[in-house]
Amino acid sequence: MKITYYNHASMCVTSKTGFEILTDPWIYGPIYGGSMWQFPTCKIDLKRYYKKDALYISHTHPDHFCLNTLKGFSKKIPIYIRKYEKNVPMKKILNRNGFKNVFEVDHREKIKISEDFHITLVHDKDTVDSLIICENNKKTFLMQNDCFLSDDEYRWINKNFDIDLAGIFFMGIGPMPGAFNFPWSDKERIVAQKKRDNFLRSEKTVKLLNAKKVFPCSNDMIWYRRPDLASLNGALSTDFKKHMDKKQRGKTILIQSKDTYDLQKNKIQIKNKQDLYNDKKDQLREYYNIYYNKKMLKHKDELNKWENKFKFESTKFYNLFNKYLKSTVKQNNELDKISTGFKVGIRVNYKDKIYLYTFKLLNKKLPVLTKAQTVNELYEKSHMVIQIKGNLLEMAISGAYTFEDLFNCNYLIDRFNKPFNLSEKIFWKLLTEFGWYLIGSKYQRQENALLKHQILTTNL
């Protein structure tokens, strides 16, 4: 079995007989509401990229589930995903886009996908994520993606699989601290602490899995329209290797796009040395070359013009969100976990007007969106206040973007030094599922509109 690193969480797993499954295909950008770009980019030739026997998609986030990338594959290709609850529409979206051979794999279920080639999916039941374990020719490869499991789940994997090579998530980007209204010095401090915490989590994961070799992955992203945040882009893979080498030298290897690791020979074939940055300055130097590329500047301008065409309608948002909240009461068993008195202020800025709303519970299980009359009312006793442009909010309602897209630094969030808690986690989940609730409705007339405004990340 051979593993070829394509980019980010995309790995081509090749069996002894030549059967190839590609994980999380993604080569179009920007993603997350035009906020993020693949970096470093994929170095695989397109003809080679699309010549695959099967696909695996770990979860619904756009750096793992990219419809524009999927368009290049045959509609008949087998696609393996985790088995979701009805409210997560991945299979529905794939079917709506013409893919009919979609196979849902249960938690810890092992299936045969080719001769002497088995895959097992393990789910994070608290999120939409999953990881994949590939077995072929007496070798085993694990790809973690963004899937963070309990210690018991990792122990189960260690007990049932002898992992020869594991792709390990070592640090992401995300909205914290970029989307939050903090002083810059606080943002730098938070990123430094995130780096330490992520490395320790990854180190613990590696120890629990007891993998023979590991490599860092799933962090090939950078900000597309926010150069101010690029320096907060998290850690380098070389940083992670240095950290791990202090614990067990030789266990951690570095693989870049086009590099292949042969599990039978226990040997890496290196074809790409240009994407290994020694320090942040090297990375930012290459990033700014891309950011100020003429084609990229033109594309950013076109993206801004497209976004500005969307018109926010306060009454539509207010009515639709309350209709969704009312419908979710019977189905959502997490609502009673929201703390009494939990309140979120939502400030929508559209042209020269400001619209104010508050999210709160009328009783233990009846969430509602109400209209606030003043800014003081909006902020008073709120856990946090989020600001968003009205045209971007309309894009999420219409399906051009998703609410997950907005979460990645399209909001400006004031949390007043309050810690992230379970109530806030449920609130963000409700927003995401509000978008899923609208899929297929008359309001989502712009479904897949983003596909027309994405470009190949490798075509600069």
N, C-alpha and C positions, 0 to 999 in steps of 0.2 A: 504494500500500500504506500502511495506517495501523496504528500500534501503540498500543493502549490498555493502560495500566498498571492491573492489577487489584490485585495485592499480591505482595510477596515475589518469587517467580520466576514468577508467573502473568501472562502477557501475552497479550492477544487480538490476533492478527495478522489483519487484514482485507484481502483482495485487492481488486483493482479491480472485480471482478464481485460482491463482497459475501460471498465464501466466508470463513468464520472458523474458525481453529484456535486453541485455547487451550492454553497451555503450563502444565504442573504445577498443576492445579486444587487449591486448598486453602483451605477456609473453616470447618473444624471443629477444635475443640481441647478440651482440651490435647493435646499430642503428646509424644513421647519419654517415655513412662511418666508422664504427668501433670506433666512438668517445664517445658514451654514453651508459650507462648501467642503467637498472631499479634498483632503490634504494630508499626506501626499496622495497623488492621484494614481489610479490603476494604470499599470504599464503593459497590460495584456492586449494583444491584437484582437480587434472586434470579432473577426471570423472565428478565432480560437475561443473567444469568450462565450460565444453563443452556441458552440458545438458541445452540448451537454446531454446526458441521458436522463437526469433528474435534478430537481431543485429542492432545497429545504429552506423554509422561511421561519426564523425563530420567533418573531413577534411583529406587532403592528407598526412600530416606529419607522419613519421614512428612510432612515439610514440602513434599514434591514428589509423593508418592504417597499420597494420602489416600482411603481407601476410602469413608469417610462422605460426602465431597464427590462422589465418583464415582457414588454411588447416585442422585444427582439427574439424571444424564444417561441418555439412552436406551441400553438394552443393545446396540443395533445400531450405535451411533456408532463410527466408525473410530478406533482408538487406535494411535498410532505410538510404538514403543519401540526401543531399541537391541537388536541381536542379542546375547544373552548366552550364556555357557557354561551347561551343564546344571544347575550347582549354584546358579545365581541364579534364583529362582522367580517373577520378576515376571509372566511370561506365564501361568504355572500359577495364580497367585493371581487374576489378572484373569479367567481362564477359570472358576475355581471360584466367582467372584462374578457369573457370568452374561454377561461380555463376551466375545463370540466373534470380533468383527472386530478382532483384535489383529495388527498388522503389525510384524514385526521387520525393522529396517533395519540393514544392515551398516556397518562402519566406512568412512567417506568415500563411502557410497552416496548417490546422488541419485535421488529418485523424484518422480513427478508426482502431486499429490493433488487438483488441480482445474485448470481452464482457466488456462494461463499461470501456474501456481503450483507451484513445486518446493521440496522440502525436502531438505537434506543433513544427515546426522548424523555427528558426529565423536566417537569414543569415547576416553575415558581408559582405556587397557588395564590400568592398575595398580589401578583402582577400579571401582565400578559406574556411574560417571558418564558423561554424554554432553552435548554441546551441539548446538543446532539452528541451521541457516542457512536462512532463508526468502528465496525469490526470486520477485518478481512485478512485472510492468509496469516492467521494467528497473531495479528497485530491490532492495536486499539488506539484510536485517536478521539480525543474529547475537545469539542469547541464550545466554550462557555458563553460566547456572545455577551449579552448584558444580564445574564441570569444569575442572580445571587440566591443561593439555597441555604437552608438551615444546615447546621453541623451534622444533624442526623442524616440528611439527604446525601451529603458528601461522604459520610461514613458508609452509607448503603452502596454508593458508587464504588468506593474503595474495596468493599467486601466482595462485590460482584464482578468487578472489571479490573484487569491489570493494565493501567493506562501507560502506554509507551510515550505518547506526546499529547500535550494539552495546550490549546490556545487560551490564554488567560486575560480577562479584562483587568487592566491595571489602573486606569483613571479616565473618566469621561470629562465632558465639558458641562453641559446642562445650564439651567437658569441661575444657579447659585454660584457666585454672587452677582453675575452680570446683570440680571434683571431687577436687582434690589437697589433701593435708594440708600446706598451706604457711601461714606467717604472713601476715596480711592485707597487710602492706607488700610482701611478695614477690609476692602476687597482683596488686597494683596495678602493680608494676614489670613483671611479665610481660605484663599487658594493654597497657601503654604500648608495650612492645617489639613485641608482636603487631601493634598498630596500624601502627607504622612499617614492619614487614616486609610486612604485607598491602598497604599503600599502594604500596610499591615494587614488589611483585609485579604488582599491577594496572596500575601505570604501565608496566611492561615489557610486559605483555600488550597494552595499548592500542597501544604503539609497534610491536610485532610485527604486529598485525592491520592497522595503518594505517587504522583506521576514521575516517570523516569526523566523526562525532559519537558520543559515548558517554554513558551514564547509569549511575549506581550502582544496584544492586538486590540481591535475594536476601539481605537482612538484616532483614526485617520480623518479628523475633521478640524475645521477652523472657521472663524466667523467670516461671513461673506460680505456684509455691509457694515460691520462694526470693527474697523481696525483698532479702535480704542480698546477693544476687549481681547485682541489677539495675544497680547502679552500675558493675559490671564488664562491662556489656553490649556493649562494643566501641565502634565509631565511629559517628558520624552521617553521613548522606549529604552534609550541608553541609560536614563536615570534609574529606571526600574531594574535593569540588569545589574547596575552597580549595587543597588540595594540588596538584590537577591544573592549576588556573589559574596556578600559579606556573611551570608548564612550558609550557603552551600555552593561553592565555586564549581562551575561547569554544568550546573543543572539548567540554567537559563540561557537560551540562544536567541539571536536576533534574526528575524526573517522579514524581508521586504517584498514588495510586489515583483513577481516573476521568479522569486527564489523557490526552490523545491526541496523538501525534506523527504528522504527515502527511509521509511521505517525499517525495511528489511536490512539495509546496509548501515543504518544508524548514521547517515551522512547527509549533509546539506550541500546543495548545488547553488552557489551564489551568483546571481546575474544582475543584481542591483545594489550598488554601493552609494548612489547619490542621495538616497532618502534617509540615511542615518546621520542625524544632526548631533554634533558634539555638545552644543549648548543652545540656549534660547536665541541668541543673536543669529546663529546660522539659520535656524528655522524661520525667524522673522524676516531675514533678508530674502529668502526664497518666497515667503508669503507676499511680501510687498511687490515683488516682481510680477506675481499673479494678480494681486489686487489692482495694480495700475496698468495692467494689460489693456490695450485699447478695446479689444473685443469685450472684455469684462466690464469696463466702464460703460460702454454702450448698452450692454445687457442690463446693468443695474439701473440705468436711466429708463429703459423700456419697462422694467419691472415696476419701478415707482409710478410711471404713468398708468400702467394697467391697474395697480392697486387703487389709485386715486379715482378710478371710474366707478367704484362701488359706493352706493349710497346707503347710509345707515338710516333705518326706520325704528325709532324708539318703541313705538307701540307693538310692532311685529316682534322684536326681541323680547319685550316684557311678556307678551301673551304666550309666545312659544315656549319660553323657558319655564313659565309657571305651569303650562300644560304638561310639559315633560316632568317637572317635579311632582305634580299630582299623580302622573302615571307610574312613577317609580316607587311610590310609597308601598304598594303591595308586593313589589318584586325585590326591593333592596333591603336586605336584613342588616345593613351597616348603619342605617340612619339613626338608630337608637344609641349608636356609639358616639354620635356628635355631642359634645359637651353642651349642657344647658347654658344659654347666654352666648354661645358662639355666634359671631357676626362678622361678615365680610362686606366692606364697602367696595362698590364698583363705580369708577368714574369714567365715563365715555366722552372723549373729546372729538367732536365732529364739526369741521369748519369753524364757525365762530360761536358754537353752542356747546354747553356742557350738560350732560345727562347724568343724574346721580341715582344709584340703586343700592339697596342693601339686601344681602342674603342672610336669612336667619331662620330659626325654628319657631313656629307658633306654639307647638307643643313638642313632645319628645320625638314624634315621627312625622311632622308635617312641615317640610322646608318650603319657604316661599321667597319670592323676589318682590321687594316693595320699592316704591319710589321715595327717595329722600328729597326733602325740600331745601336743605342748606348743606354746605360743606361741613359745618360743625356737626350736624346730625349724621353725616356720612362717617366722620372719623370717631365720633363719641363711642367709646367702649368696643371699637372694632378690633378684632384680632389682627387684621391687615386691611389695607386699601389697595386695590389694583387699578391702574390707569391703562386705558387702551384707546387707540384711535378707532373712531366709529366705522370707517371704511374697512378696517381689518376685521372688526367684529362681524360686519355684514358678510365678509368673505368666508368666515367660518360657518355662518348660518347657511350660506348658499352652496357650500361644498368646495369652493375654490381653494380654501385652506381648511385646516382642521383646528380644533381647539388645542390639540397637542402642539400644533405649529406655533400658535400664539404664545404658548407657555415658555418657549425658548427665546426670551429676551425681546419679544414684541410687547409684553407687558412692562410697566414700571411698577414695582411693588414696594409699598411701605409696610413693614411688619413691626416697627416700633420696638426692636430688640426682643421680641417675643420668640420663643423657640418653635420650630416646626413640630406639630403634634398630629395626633390621629384625626382630629376634626378637620384640620387643614388638608390632610391627605385625602379624606373622603370628599371634601369640597372640590379639589382638583379632579378627582375621579368622576364626580358628577358632571363637571364641565366637559370632560372628554366624552363621556357617554351621552351627553346632550347632542353632540355632533353625530354620534352613531345612531341615535334615535331619529335624526332627520334624514338619514340616508334613504333614498328612494321616494321621499316625499316631494310634493310640488314646490317646496321651498329650496330644494337642492338642485336648482337648474344649472349650476356651474360645476357639478361634479366632474372631476378630472380636468378642469380648466387649467390647472397648474401645469399639466403635461405639455401644453403648448408654449409654456414660458420657461421650461427647463432646457438646458443645453448639456451636451456631453462634457463631463469634467475633464476628459482627456483631449478635447478638441479645441485647443487655444492657439 
